[in-house]
């Protein structure tokens, strides 16, 4: 071992040849080195460079069988150092874990503590360390010197020596501990994976240890155990012999974890659940032969049958169905049966469904199960499987129970409705041929929607045609609603079919409503088709015109204008289409603005809040639109209801500040007729608004374009700092204040010798510091603190040092 000091006892250098090397902690090593270096003289020498700090003390040999004559007494300093080292159990625990019997015996003879685990060693006792390592001789020595065979230190997860040995598979150690009085059914304290030695043994599959524990009286069904039962653990890991042994000693075959969750297992998980999940076929077979219930449901609402149908191979599924207790399936609730049938139907195998139905007991020839099978296969689109099931004399009009469908989240109650919802045209056609009845009033449990509307809203044109061909009523009111739903979802083909096939009854007002729906949904093809088909480009719906809704597409705006759309139309808030286009942040917005202006839209007309289109664009930080409006002659000095100019709106707090915001400010400030220091009705300049809104980057931009910092009301900003809502906002506001004061050339403290009420002083840091803290004192005297970096600290550097 390199890097340690070699210490040799001068009194026993020649008389003895055996050596005991200690490997203490750094603190002990330093204690021995300090105590011995001054008094051992020539007894201390340096080893080679690779082992300079190695600590090795030559002492009399000590064995269990014999003890030679001791040499002359070592020095006092050496004895004191040894006593200090041996008083700490970490040394003993370390050598016990390595199984060094001679060293262990020597340490114990010199007074090492055998039953006090230090926290730095993970809470292990020397006996736990020896048992974990499987060192039988060491365990025997420790027990002979009074080690507590049942000691379990909480810092080491409460594991006892017996549990440690059982976990690692040390058979002889386990037998010795049991012979010396280890409690075989002790429930281990503290937080751990398992609570007993038997659980550890079963988890690892140590059959001989399991046998020894059971012969010693271990209880395989101890209800005090948390997590999984021993049988669950053995079954989960596929240890067939361990499972057989536990069952022979009376383990309950359906014993499940009931106290708390264990590693994601739901409550009620049985050994059969575990074996089925991990696909241990032989274990499953053994458990079933001992009476395991294949239909028992855990807290996760799954039985072994559910698990096998979803994950296991066909052989395990067949084993479960052949179980002597398969009759328990009858007692399962309908929703669990429905969920099981849904799982079986996922792959659409008719043979698998038929095999299942032939082997599970049930009333009325499994009529509900067969109907559920039809229902689920219709939703999955398995036409051949549905046809095979219908050949079993099943009616396609059977309505499954709402309790079952609620479990699996379906809205439909009949197989036909389910097929329509999922858009399986061939299945719908098959069901209609077999006599499925379509309810024109709607049979959908949640939506209560007519099947026609469902097909139209989802764009299932072929299904819509099938329904109409089978005599489903399609009056004018239903046509209108179906067309609006199709238009809203962008199903142009459905809209075209409804209009073309019912031209005589098609109402233009309904087409206009559909146009609004299509525009509101952002659907260009459907909107184009409706306009070409005769929809009014100026139709009003809910206070809006088509142009108000068309700001997403320059193509649609151009088409609307070609059909005579009015650019001067106002909505309920007196917004022009130009207002809407100016606020829209999309790639077509600048082009739409150009089209509207070319069509004669008023460029400076105000809405109900006295905002012009330019103000709307500024509030949205829509830079390209701002440029278009400015080039077209928009008034950049206009004011809104609060006296704010477009530049005020660019600097206000609303929205996120980003590169577009700074660019918009520069565009407006570049206009010679724009006053960057204009005041609103409250006397605030754009620089005021930016500073009060915690927008220090915006402050810097305004100062760069010529804003006058002398016009800022610092007293108002000072008040804002005092009443700031949150520490983060306070930092931003202080930074904004510093930017303004820096532009003024002010270097004196803003607050003099007194800071604002509610704040402690800020510690000034030099360049080597990485952060600082500001503390805010609330009314009740409590202090909230937070940390900020040097950049922010520099921004508020006007505060004085402590």
WOSULKA-V986513 format. One line per field, one symbol per residue. ss: DSSP state (@ for helix, = for strand, . for the rest). burial: 1 if it has 24 or more other C-alpha atoms within 12 Angstrom, else 0. Layout:
ss: ???
burial: ???
//
This chain:
ss: .....==..@@@.......=.....@@@@@@@@@@@@...@@@==...@@@.....=..................@@@@@@@@@@@..@@@@@@@@@@..@@@@@@@@@.........@@@....@@@@@@@@..@@@@@@@@@.........@@@....@@@@@@@@..@@@@@@@@@.................@@@@@@@@..@@@@@@@@@..............@@@@@@@...@@@@@@@@@.............=..=.....@@@@@@@...@@@@@@@@@..............@@@@@@@...@@@@@@@@....@@@@@@..@@@@@@@@@@@@@@..@@@@@@@@@@....@@@@@@@@@@@@@@@@@..@@@@@@@@........=..@@@@@@@.....=@@@@@@@@..@@@@@@@@@.................@@@@@@@@..@@@@@@@@@......@@@@@@@@@@@@@...@@@@@@@@@@......@@@@@@@@@@@@@...@@@@@@@@@.......==..==@@@@....@@@@@@@@@..............@@@@@@@.....@@@@@@@@@@..............@@@@@@@...@@@@@@@@@..............@@@@@@.......@@@@@@@@@@@................@@@@@@@...@@@@@@@@@....@@@..@@@@@@@@@....@@@@@@@@@@@@@@@@@@..............=............======.....======.@@@@@@.......
burial: 0001111111110001001111111001101110111001001110000000111111111110000000000100011011111111111111111111111111111101111111001111111111111111111111101011111110011111111111111111111111010111111110011111111111111111111111010111110011111111111111111111111010111111110001001111111111111111111111110111111111001111111111010101111111101101100101111111111111011101110110111000010111111111111111101111110001111111100110010111111111111111111111110001110101111000111111111111111111110001010001111111111111111111111000000111111111111111111111111110111111111001111111111111111110101111111001111111111111011111111110001111111001111111111111111111110101111111001111111111100010011111111110000111111100011111111111111111111010111011110011011101001001111111111111000000011000110111111110000001111100000000000100011111111000
//
